[in-house]
Amino acid sequence: MKLYDLELSGNCYKVRLLAALAGIPLDIVAVDFLVGEHKKPPLIELNPWGEIPILVDGDVVLRDSQAILVYLAARYAGEAWLPRDAAGLATVMQWLSTAANEIQNGPGAARLVDKFGCALDKADTLRRAARILPLIDAHLARHDWLALGHPTVADCAVMPYVALAPEGGVSLADFPNIQQWIARIKALPGFVPMPGI
Amino acid sequence: MKLYDLELSGNCYKVRLLAALAGIPLDIVAVDFLVGEHKKPPLIELNPWGEIPILVDGDVVLRDSQAILVYLAARYAGEAWLPRDAAGLATVMQWLSTAANEIQNGPGAARLVDKFGCALDKADTLRRAARILPLIDAHLARHDWLALGHPTVADCAVMPYVALAPEGGVSLADFPNIQQWIARIKALPGFVPMPGI
């Protein structure tokens, strides 16, 4: 099973993190991001969005880090990381949307500006980060894990760009519950880091 | 089962659409958006994000339109609208991320500016729309439905703000495959419209 990967991408790290925590072997294929390998054949044929990560598992080809997390958990990790009951599945899904929207376009995009020089509206990314981080911190004041009473793909999807927020000039100093949650994830058996986390 | 709803919200319409197509009864509770009812108790206690839709089904309380679609499909609509196998579930999930991110922040946000006067960067919303709509049109040149060989929650999640794009000054004239896909959804038994669709 191949993961087309970039070490510095938080979206790719989401997948590596779940795979490590759940004991799923991945064949990591490093993508040469700087020359735009993901924008050209053959990768653009695997993912017309021109983005990584991309997962290829036999006939299954998937774009989008959240979708890849769902696939790996449902196929290889049983109910532990992704419940199958409607309420549990939807509770996790709330946080996958948060990862795809508020986190990606908030702290994730702020980091793209500062670390990679992307031409995005930095003030907008900071406004979005300033809205979502207090909501997550307040949620974590009452819960050890985002979605359920144990870690799920929700935590794998949201944590990376929250933990990397300081690389976009977004401090986590005012969010003690977020800091403790990141520490809980780091203490899980099998945890793997990435640069900046 | 209560849906806290706003008629003009595409996110609320996603839920009403699936419920109508799948024959799921909803008790619609109109929210007074203009006075900010969704930002105050009791609604802010149901969804600290301060957004609608919110679904309440007994003990289950859900924010996020994508999560609500997943819940309704998994709980009340069987496999027809949301497959349970890993590859099918993840294929749908790709489009739920697209709905939450590219569509919401592209054509969805462009409409918020034009129709509701929201203080967002209109040029940014148009750039995002100009990127995602051709990708979706090209996908629909080869597929009748977004995720699988039949309609799923992916179509319910993506269609509303695509079909409403002209209300944000985004024309669909260059996207014939999108237009035909919208027509296919409108022809489904049980389809319900919303203002603008």
Interface residues (C-beta under 8 A of the other chain):
Chain A: P48 W49 V60 L62 R63 D64 Q66 A67 I68 V70 Y71 A74 R75 R84 D85 A86 A87 L89 A90 T91 M93 Q94 L96 S97 T98 A100 N101 Q104 N105 D121 D124 L135 A138 H139
Chain B: P48 W49 V60 L62 R63 D64 Q66 A67 I68 V70 Y71 A74 R75 R84 D85 A86 A87 L89 A90 T91 M93 Q94 L96 S97 T98 A100 N101 Q104 N105 D121 D124 L135 A138 H139
